[in-house]
Amino acid sequence: MKKLISALLLCWFATMAVGRAQTLDKEMAGLADRIGKAMAAKGCKNVAALDFTDLQGQPTELGRFLSEQLTVEIVATATVSMVDRANIRSILAEHKLTEEGLVNPANAKKLGEFAGVDAILMGNVTVLDDGIVLMVKAISTSSAQIVAAGRINFPKTSEIQQLSNRSVSGSAGVTSPASTLVRDQSATSYQESNAIATKDIGSLRVVLESVMPLRLKNRSGQSVNGIMCSFEFINRETHRSIIVAMNAEGATGAYPWHMGDYVRAALVDERGSLWRLSTSDVTGIGVVGAGGNPNFCNTVYNPTEIGALLQQRDASNSTVVSSKPCGGSYNYQFLFGSTNEIPPGQSLAVSMNWFPKMVGSESDPFPKFFQINSEIVVAIDTPETKRSYSLQNLTFDRVSMPK
C-alpha cells in the first residue's frame, strides 16, 4: 500500500509540473500574440528583445530565459520580425553601447539606425510568493514612446525558482548571457568554485555554469522536455583576441544552399539517448558551416575543412567564390555563418537548448546525468601573422542534472 501511495504521489507531482509548464507556454503564446499585433499596428516591422530584468534593473537567468521564449513565440505569430539577438549584441559591442544604456532615447535611436530596429522589447520579472509576474513593453526607437505592452502571471516551479535565484552581474559592454555578450573577466557572473565544470583549450577557458531541465519548444513547435546549458567562454590572453565559433553539420542534399540545420554536437544521457542542438538554439556564439557548389560537380566541402574555409574567407574577404566546373561558370558560397571575437581578458556568455532526437511521450523523464560532445573552431588573432584556425573537441563528462 505504501508503494502504491508513493507511486500515486509521484504521478501527481509529475502531472502538476507538466501543467505548470503548459501554463507558462500558454501565457507566453497569448502575450506574444497581443504584443506582436500591437507592434504591427504601429508600423513596427523589425524588433529586438533585450534580457528581462528584476525591479532593480538587474538581469537574471530567469529574465534571459523568458526573453528567449517570448522571442520564439513572437516569431511563431509571424506578425513582426525578430532581429537575431546575437547580431544585436555584436552591434551594441561594436558601437560601445549597453543594454542598460538603451533606456536613453538617443541610444535607442542609434540602435534603430545601426540595426534597422523599429522597436525594443524590455521586460521586468517580479517573483511573488504565489507566482511570477512578467511585464513587457515595446519602445519605439524613433519616438521613444511605448507602442505595446502586456503582462502575464504564471506559477513557480522548482526549475523557475532556481533560474530566478541566479543573477547576472553587470559588466563592460552588453549585459546578457543569453546572447553575444562580451564581458570583463573581472566581472564574470560565476564563481569558479560554483562552476559545474571547466575545460581549457589553450588560452580559451570554457565554463559550464548551469544546467536546467525545462519544457521547451523544438523546431517543429512541439512542447517537449529540453535541457538548457549556460556556458562562459573566457579569453585568458592578456594582449590578443580569440576568435571562436561552433561548427555546424554539412549541408544536405544536392543543393547545399545553406549550412546544416544542426551543430556538430551531441548530448548523450545515461540511457544512451541522443539529444541534439540546432543552430537556431545556440545564442551568444556564432555558428559556421561549410558550403559548396550546388551544381553537381563534387565541390561540396566537408565540415572538417571548416578551418581552411575560414582562412580562405579571411584571405579573400568574401565567402563566395567563382569557378568553372562542368564547362560552365558559377558563383557559390563556400562558407556560412560568422565567428565571434573575444577581446583579451573578456568573455562570451553562451546558451544552448538541447532536445531529444527522438521525441516520445510527454512523460519521458529527464536524464540523471549526461555527456556533452561538441566541435568548436578557435584561432588566436595575431596581427603579425595570418590567423590559423583549429577544430577542437569540447567535451564535458558525466554532467549531473540538478534535482
N, C-alpha and C positions, 0 to 999 in steps of 0.2 A: 504493500500500500504506500509506503514511504517513497519507493522508487517511482510509482505511478504519479504521486503528487509532485515529486521533483520534476518529472518529465513534463507534466502539465504546466508547471510554473515556468520552465524553460521555454516552452512553446508560447506561453502568454507574453513573456518578456520579449521574445523574438518578434511576435506579431505587433506588439506595441512599438518596437524600434522601427520596423518597416513602415508602420502607419505614420509615425512622426516624420520619417524621411520623405514619405509621399506628400505629407502636408507641406513641407518646405518646397518640394518640387512644384506643387500646385500653386502655392502662393507666389513663387518666383515667376511662373509662367503667366499668371494674371498680371503681376506688376510689369513684366516685360511688355505685355500686350498693351497695357494702358499707357505706359511711358512712350513706347515706340510710336503709337498712333498720335499722341500729343506732339511729339517732336516732329513727326512727318507733317502734321497740320501746320506747324510753324515754319515749314520750309527747310528743316534740318535734313541733310542727306548723309553726312559723314559725322560719326560720333565717336568720341574716345572715352573709355571708362577708366577712372583712377581707382586706386585701392581705397576701400572704405575705412573710416577711422572710428575711434571711440569719441565720446563727447569732448575729450580734451584735445582732439585733433591728432591722436597718436594712432598709427596704423597697427593692425593686429593680423594674426594668421586668419582669424575668422573673417575679418574685413576683406582680405585679399581673395579668400575663397568665395565669399558672396559676390564680390565684384566680377570674378570669373564666371560664376554661374549665371548672373544676370546678363553678362555679355553674350553667353551662349544662347540664352533664351531669347534675347532680342534678335539675334541673327536668325533664329528659327522663325520669328514672326515675319521677317523679310520686309519690315516697314521702313527701316533705315539701315545703312551700312555701318558696321562697327569697324573702326580702324584698328589694325593689328597692334596689340599692346606692346609687343617688342619693338616695333617701329617707333611708337610714341616715345618709349624710354630712350631709344637711341637719339631721337631728335631733341628731347629735353637735355640729355647729357651733352650733345654736340653744341647746343646754344646756352649751356650753363644755366638751365632753368631747373627748378624743383617742383614737385607736385604741390608742396605747401605754398609755393610762390604763385601758383595759378589762381589763387583767390584774388590776386591783384588783377583787375580787368585788363591792364596794359600787357601783363604777361600772358593772360589767356588769349588776348588778341594776337600776340606774337605766335602762339602755338597754332592758332587758326590759320595764320599766314604760312607758317613753315610746313604744316602737315595737312593743310586743306580740311581742317576740322571745323564743323559748324557749331558743335556743342560739346560740352564736357559733362560727364556723369560723375557726381560726387555723392557720397553717402555717409551716414552716421549709424553705427551699430550700438544699441543700448541693451545691456544684459540685465534683465529683471529677475526677481525670484521665481516668477511663473513662466518665463519665456524670454524671447529675444524680439526686439523691435528694430526694424531696419527702415530708415527714412532716406529717400533718394531724391535728388533734384538735378535737373539738366540745366546748365548755364550756357547761354549763347556766347560764343567767343567774340561776336561783333558788337553786341549791345550790353553784355554782362547781365542781362535780365534772365530770370528763371522762366524757361519755356515749358517745363514739365516737372511734375513732382508726384511722389507717391510714397506709401508706407505699407509695410506688411508686418504681421506678428506671426511667430511660429514657436513651437515648444522646444525646449532644450533637450538634447540627448547627451550622452556621455562624450561622444565624439565632438559635438558642437561645443560643449563646455571646455574640453581640452584645447580646442582651437582658440576660444575666447581668452584663455589664460596665457596664450603666447603672444607677447608683444614684439613689435619690430622697432628697434631703436632708430633714431634719426641718424642721418649721415650726409656726407657731401654728395651732391648730385641728386638723383631721383630717390624717393623713398618708397620702394615697393618690391618685396621679394618675389612677387608672382610674375615679374616680367624683367626686362632688361634693366637691371639695377646695378649701377656702379657705385660702390661704397668704399670709404676709407677702411682699411683693415683695422685701424684702432677703434672703429665704431661698429664692428660687425655685431650681428644680432644674437649670436650664440655664445655660450661659454664653452671653452674647449672641453671642460670636464663633463658637460651635458651632451656633447655630441654623441650620436649613436655610433658612428664610425667615421674614420678619417683615412683617406688614401692620398699619397703623394706621387705625382708623376713629374719628376724633375722639380722645377720651381713652382709647379701648379699643385695646389692643395685642394682636394675636393672633400667637403664635409657633408655627410648625410645628417641633416639637422632634425628632421621629424618624419614620421610615418603615420598616416591616418587612414583608417578604413571608412569609406563614405559611400553613399548612394550617389552615383554619377550617371550622366547620360553619355552613351557611347556614340560612335559615328552614325549609327542607324537611328539615333534618337531614343533608344531603349534605356530605361532606368535600371541599372544593374549595379552589382557590387563593384566598387573600384577602390584602388589604393593610390592615395596622393602622397608623393615623396617630395620633400623640400631639401634642396642642396645649397651649399655655398661654394663657389669656385673662387679661390683666393690666389692672387699673384704674389708670390713671396720674393720676386725680384725687386731690387732696390732702384734700378735705373732703366730697366727695359720692360716694355709691354709684352703681354702674352696674347696670342691670337688663338681662339678656341671655337669649336663648333661640334655639334653631333653629326654623325654620318647616317644618311638615310639609305634605305634599301634601293636597289636599282629600279629603274622604270620597267614596267612590264608591258608585254605585247610588242607588236612590230612597229608601233608608232610611239616612241617614248617622248611625248610632248612635255612631260613634267617628271619630276623626280618621284620616287616611290612614295606611297601613302604612309609608310611606317618607318620608324627609326630602326637601325640595325642594333636592336637591343631586345633583351628578354628578361622577364621576371619568372622564376620557376619556384613554385611553392613546395611544401613538404610532401604533397600528394603527387608531385610530378606534373601538375597542371601548369600550362603556359599562359602567361599574361603578356599582352602586347602594348606597345606605346606608339600611337600615331603621331605624325609630325605636327598635327594641329593641337595635340595635347602636351606639347612642350612649350613652356614660356620662360623667358629670361635668358635664353641662349639660342643662337642661330642654329639652323639645321641646313646642311649642304648635301647635295646629291648629284651623282654622275648622270649625265645625259647622253646624247649620241645622235647619230644620223638616222632620221626616220625613213630613209629611202631604200631599205632592204639591202644595204651594202656593207653590212658587218662592221660598222663603226660605232656600235653601242658600247660604252665604257663600263667596266666592272667597278662596283663600289669600292673595291680595294685600291683602285687607282686614284682615289679622291685627292691624295696629297699632290700627285703630279698635276692633276687638273687645276688645283688651286694655284700652283706655281705658274701654270700656263695662263691662268686668269691674271695673275699679278704682272706677268711679262707683257701681255697684250692689252691689259686694262680693259678686257672685254670677256664675256662668257659665250660669245658667238664666233664661229669660225666658218670660212668659206672653203669648200672643197669641190672636186670634180670627179666624183665616183660614178661608175657605170655610164660614162660618156656624157654626163650632164653636169651642170653647175648648181650647187646647192649651198644654202646657209643653214647651219643647225647650231643648237645650243648644247655645248658640251658640259655645262655646269649649271646647277640650280641652287638657289638659296644664298645665304650670307653668313659670314663669320662675325664674331664679337671680339673687340679689343678690350683687354683688362689692363688699365694703366698700372704702373708699379705700386705695390702696396695696397691695391684696391681689390674689389671682388664683385662677382655677379651672384645674384640670388636667383635660383632656378627652381621651377616647379614642374613635376611630371605626374600625369594621371594615367595609371595603368588599368587595363580592362582585360577580362579573361578572353582568350582566343576563342573558346567555345562557350557560348552563353547557355547555361542550363536554367533551372528554375530559380525563382526569386529567393528561395530559401537556401541556395548554395552557401555554405559557410565561408567566412573569410579565412585565409590561411593563418596558421600559428606562427610560422616563420618562412622565410624565402631567401633566394639569392638573386641579385641583380647583375646582369652582364650587359655591357654596352660598349660602343665604339665612339671615341671622340678624336677629333683632329686637333693637334696642338702645334704651335710654332712660336718661337721667340722672335720678337721684332727687333732686329739688329740693323740700324741704319747703314752700317758699312757693308753689309752683305745681303744677298737675296734671302728671303725667307725660305726655310726648309721645313715643310710640313711633315709631321709624323702621325701615323694612325696608331692610336693607343687603345688598349683594352682597359675598361674601368669596371672593376668587379667588387661587389660588396657581398660577403658570405654570411649566411645564416643570420639574417636580419629578423628580429622578433617583432611581431605585430603587438602594439600596445593593447593591454587588457581593459 
